[in-house]
Amino acid sequence: MKTAADKINLSFDLRVLQRTVLHFKTIDSTNRFLLDAEDFLNGTVVLADDQTAGRGRFNRVWQSLPETALLFSILLNNLSGRKMPAVYTFLAAVGVYQGLWKSLPAGINLSLKWPNDVLLNGKKVCGILVQGKITAGRYEKLVVGIGLNVNQQRQFFVNDLEHATSLAAESGFEWDRIGILNKVLTAIDHLLIVLQESGERPIIRMWQDACGSIGREIAINDGKEIYRGVFDSLSEDGGLRLRTKSGQKLFYAGDVTVLKE
Ligand code: BTN
């Protein structure tokens, strides 16, 4: 399901991303749209004010209120080399982090949570979902979907006050959504160049520097079992290295909880 799109021109020069954003008032899912679409240029950005079937991790639904969040997806179909798809999740998280941190009032803590969340004061403000289309064993395209909670009031998160939040709920004032979009996309554009020129390592390093839980006691639920240990670092390919009493374990998916001392 989709309605007609209009166009928003971003105010910065971008090198990889397209400056003209395709904007829907409502659509089922910006990720679904770009996964199904053909003939769009590398770096196309699709933004929606509302999604009727927003996709989250583990087939969860990603919900918002119309015109309160930034719901957007980026198409990458010029995938040179053998970059691991996970790096794009970390790249997007670092982009959101860099796009936000200078604009946040003092006293608000911004951090990253493995594998795909951005936290404000320890609560999720943004989730990232990278989906791909594989043809003949190769990624033909990747779609990087970003849901950033901007102007939802605290009451919106009433069933999940401990875990979810928005920029407005933490700062106490309304934010200009397109202003933030510009900042986040500028940061992502720059990081895509870093990835092209220097590979995954600097992206992984930036992600680790912004992560709030490295070196801390965590529990990780891989869907079958819960493991406890210290979050040591990220592996080269984006896995979480956990130091447990019985040795080091590596995870590629799971839900992390930081254990309070
Ligand atoms: C998560 O579960 O944390 C990831 C949520 C990702 C949501 C965004 S909103 C824009 C894009 N379109 C979708 O359908 N999902 C992503």
Residues whose N, C-alpha, C, O or C-beta is under 5 A from the ligand:
A	BS01	BTN	S29 T30 N31 A53 G54 R55 G56 R57 W62 L71 F72 S73 G127 I128 L129 G145 I146 G147
